[in-house]
Amino acid sequence: MFKNGYDELSFYLRKLDYGSCDLQKTLLLTWTIDSSGEMIDIDAPALEGECKSRIIAQLAKFPRWSPARLNGIPVCFAMKVKQFLKSG
């Protein structure tokens, strides 16, 4: 779980700075939450170069998550989020 839930995650995602990247209407973002709550294996598969690096660097600074648990034990959990971008 992200800090205070999905609404707060949405807030952080809306604040991402895409700079001058030429983006489509949606952007797939993927990452794994490790057993300590850190975001790892962050990716924006459709992006390349500077744009990809820019987004990954910002996501890497997100606050720590509460890790998923299986039978009470923290485990890794893969996330996929489709980010809907504003037009214009």
N, C-alpha and C positions, 0 to 999 in steps of 0.2 A: 504494500500500500504506500502511496506517495503521501508525504507529510499529513495533510488534512484531507486526503481523498482526491477523487477525479477532478473536482472543480478547481482545486489548487494546481493540479498538473496542467489542466487546460490553460490556466492563467500563465504559467511558466512557458508553455508552448507558444502561446500568442505573443509573448515578448521576444521570441527568437528574432535575431537580426539577420536577414538574408542578404544584406548589402545589395550589390548590383547583379546578383545571380538571376539568370533567366529561368524562371520556374514555371511549371504547369499549374493547374488549379489545385492539385493535391500532391502531397509529398509523403511517401512512406518512410517512416523512421523506425529503426529496430535497435534493440539493445537487450542485454541480459542483466537482471538484478542478481548479484551474487549472494551467497549466504550471509554476508555481513551488511548487505543493503547498498553496496556500491554499484553504479552503472558500469558495465563492462561490455566489450564487443559492440560498441555503438556504431551504427551505420546509417547512411542515407543512400540506399542502393542506386537510386536513379541519378545521383549527383557525381561529379568528378572534380578533381583538382581543388582549387581555392574554395569553391562553394562547399564542397563536401567537408573539407578541413574546417571551414568556418562553423558549420552546423555541429559537427562532432565536438569541436572545442567548447561550444556553448552548452551542449547537452552534458558533457563531462563535468561541468561546474554545477549541475543541478544538485539540490540537497540529497542527503542519504535517504533511502527508502526503508520501510519496515520490510524485511525479507519475507518471502513466502515460507510457509511451514508445512511439513508433511509429518504427521504423527508427532507434532510438537518440536520437530527438529528443523532449523532454518535450511532452506534449499535454494538453489538457483532457479530463476524463472525467466523465460524469454518473453519479451514484449514486442508487439508490433502496433504502431499507431499511425493512422492515416491523418495527416495534418492538412486541413482544408485551408487554402490560402486565399487572401482577399484579392480581388481583381483590381487592376489599375493601381 
